[in-house]
Amino acid sequence: MIRRLLASVCCLSLLASGAAAEDPLPAPFPDGVSLGHRLCETIVNGPGAGKQRSLICDLAGRPAALIYVRDLDPAVEKLLKKLDANAQWGKEQKMGLACVLLSMKDDDKKKLEDLDARLKLQRTTLAMHGPLDDGIYFGTNPRGHRLPADAAVTVVVFQKLKVQSSFAFRKGELTDEKITILGNALTRLLPAMKI
């Protein structure tokens, strides 16, 4: 009887710990893979607002990060604010950022416009594109790679279209600590500052 009770307690604690902490999503893209153009996003802010452009083409040849989000929430806002500030340090290298909301709803466009006005982003292009059934939002060489289907936020950090690092987070996994890690990954693309 005591053994059964202990076994039940152990099973319950294992289930609870497994439910509380899922394994993190793997990096969606291997380091060093080349990114290529596949589609044109609808730009929401800046001089290109209202036009369709390829963000990959806009960010080619410089240090950059491309962020795909399925929804706007406070964690995404913190991420954009942090990375935009980090990109300011890379102004000389023309460091750029782009955030693509995977939606084409008018309400979501308004949310992006409000976000831009509120955060006063300097180096970040906000854009929209509808979700794609195959999950491939831009080409990669030598083979295609998909955004993880269960990722709420995917971040690709690259230099001259070569992936330096990539990250994927489920809803609720983008913490302040992980935002700091993403900021550091972007800053590592810049030359060491002379003091």
C-alpha positions, 0 to 999 in steps of 0.5 A, a space after each residue: 500500500 505504501 509502495 503504491 502511494 509513493 509510486 503515485 506521488 512520484 508519477 504525479 510529480 513527474 507529470 507536473 514537472 513535464 507539464 510545467 517545462 516542455 523542451 525548448 523548440 530547436 533552432 529553426 535554421 542551421 547556422 550558416 545557411 543562406 537566406 533567399 527571397 520567396 515572398 513580398 510582405 506588406 510594409 506597415 511603417 516607414 517610407 515604404 508603408 502600404 507597399 509590398 516589398 521583400 524584407 530579405 532584399 531590404 536587409 541583404 548585405 548588412 547585419 539584421 534580424 527577421 522576426 516572425 510573430 503570430 500575435 502581438 503581446 507585451 513580450 513581443 513589444 519588449 523584444 522589439 524595443 530591445 532589439 531596436 535599441 541594440 540596432 541603434 548601436 549598429 547604425 554605421 553598419 546599417 543594421 536593420 530589423 523587420 518584424 512580420 505579423 502573420 496575419 492580413 486582418 485590418 484590425 492587426 494592421 491597426 495594432 501594428 500602426 499603434 505599436 509603431 506610434 507607441 514604441 517609436 521604433 527607429 530601425 525596425 520595419 513592421 510588416 504583415 503577411 498571411 500565414 502560408 500552408 507550407 510554413 516556408 516564408 523565405 527561401 534557404 539554400 541548399 534546402 528549404 526550412 520551415 518556421 516551426 508550426 508551434 512557434 509563436 515567435 521566431 527570430 533569425 539573426 543573420 549577416 549578409 543573408 547568412 544565418 548566424 543564429 535562430 530561435 523559436 518560442 512557443 506562446 508564453 516562453 519569450 521571457 526577459 532573460 530570453 529577450 536579453 539573449 536575443 539582444 546579445 545575439 544581434 549585438 555580436 554582429 557588430 564590430 568590437 567597440 573601441 574604448 
